[in-house]
Amino acid sequence: MIVAYDATADWELPTGCAVQAPDGCPPGQQITLKSYPEALLFFLKQNGYVAKAWLPPEAFEAQSPSADGPAEESFDQTV
């Protein structure tokens, strides 16, 4: 998806909410999504298509290993 989308496209991205509430998003909990990949990942996590703790492989490459071991071990990828 990253190579297929147009990063220069000027379209309005949806907003998200940090919590799930039946009556809409409470004040102060709204999330501004900055890019299509970020908005897509948020949607996939909120709707159970991927685990909420899952991160794309690029996120692991951007992190340096900690004293506890590689960054990959610190993320729970269970549903």
Secondary structure, DSSP 8 states (H G I E B T S, - for coil): -TTTS-TT------EEESS--TTS--TT-EEE--SHHHHHHHHHHHTTSS-TT---HHHHHHS--BTTB-GGGG-----
